[in-house]
Structures are given as C-alpha cells and as structure tokens.
C-alpha cells in the first residue's frame, strides 16, 4: 500500500511513477511528482520505481495571472 496525495492506494511490485499516473488518470501535462519527499523530473517517470509504503505527492501545475 502507498499513499498518493494523502489517500491510500494499491501498490504492486515494479510500479513506476508513470504507471501510477496512468492508473489514477493524472494526464495533465504539467505535473510535479515527489516520492518520499524527493522530486522527480518528467523524463524519470518511466524509470523511477515506487517502493511499497511510499508517500507520493502529485501536483498539477496551473499557470495564471
């Protein structure tokens, strides 16, 4: 089990940031992701594996003015 934005979510062996975003329908192109407090760049989403018990924050970036 992991926590995503404060809510429990299922975890599976080998889960990457990209897998998680797709499963949760986080498709907004401007998104920032932290796993256990460590920020990750968009080009790392397919390679960074999420460990069991991780705390994940996924924040949609919105511009305005």
C-alpha positions as CSV (number, residue, x, y, z in Angstrom):
1,X,0.0,0.0,0.0
2,X,1.2,3.5,-0.8
3,X,-0.3,7.0,-0.1
4,X,-1.0,9.3,-3.0
5,X,-1.8,12.9,-2.1
6,X,-2.8,11.7,1.4
7,X,-5.0,8.8,0.3
8,X,-4.2,5.1,0.4
9,X,-3.7,3.5,-3.0
10,X,-2.8,-0.1,-4.0
11,X,0.9,-0.9,-4.7
12,X,2.4,-3.6,-6.9
13,X,6.0,-4.8,-7.5
14,X,7.8,-2.8,-10.2
15,X,5.3,0.1,-10.1
16,X,6.8,3.3,-11.7
17,X,5.6,6.9,-11.4
18,X,4.3,6.6,-15.0
19,X,2.2,3.5,-14.1
20,X,0.7,5.3,-11.1
21,X,-0.1,8.5,-13.0
22,X,-1.8,6.4,-15.7
23,X,-3.8,4.3,-13.3
24,X,-5.0,7.4,-11.5
25,X,-5.8,9.2,-14.7
26,X,-3.4,12.0,-13.9
27,X,-3.0,13.2,-17.6
28,X,-2.4,16.9,-17.2
29,X,0.9,17.7,-19.0
30,X,2.2,20.0,-16.3
31,X,2.6,17.8,-13.2
32,X,5.2,17.7,-10.4
33,X,5.8,14.4,-8.5
34,X,7.6,13.7,-5.3
35,X,8.2,10.2,-3.9
36,X,9.1,10.2,-0.2
37,X,10.0,13.8,-0.4
38,X,12.3,13.5,-3.4
39,X,11.2,15.4,-6.6
40,X,11.4,13.6,-9.9
41,X,11.7,15.1,-13.4
42,X,9.1,14.1,-16.1
43,X,11.8,12.2,-18.1
44,X,12.3,10.0,-15.0
45,X,8.6,9.0,-14.6
46,X,9.0,5.7,-16.6
47,X,12.2,4.6,-14.8
48,X,11.6,5.5,-11.1
49,X,10.1,2.7,-9.2
50,X,7.8,3.5,-6.2
51,X,8.6,1.4,-3.1
52,X,5.9,-0.2,-1.0
53,X,4.8,2.1,1.7
54,X,5.9,5.3,-0.2
55,X,4.3,8.7,0.2
56,X,3.7,10.2,-3.2
57,X,2.6,13.7,-4.0
58,X,1.4,14.5,-7.5
59,X,0.6,18.2,-8.0
60,X,-0.9,19.6,-11.2
61,X,0.9,22.9,-12.1
62,X,-1.6,25.6,-13.2
63,X,-0.5,29.0,-14.5
64,X,-2.4,32.1,-14.1
65,X,-2.1,35.7,-13.8
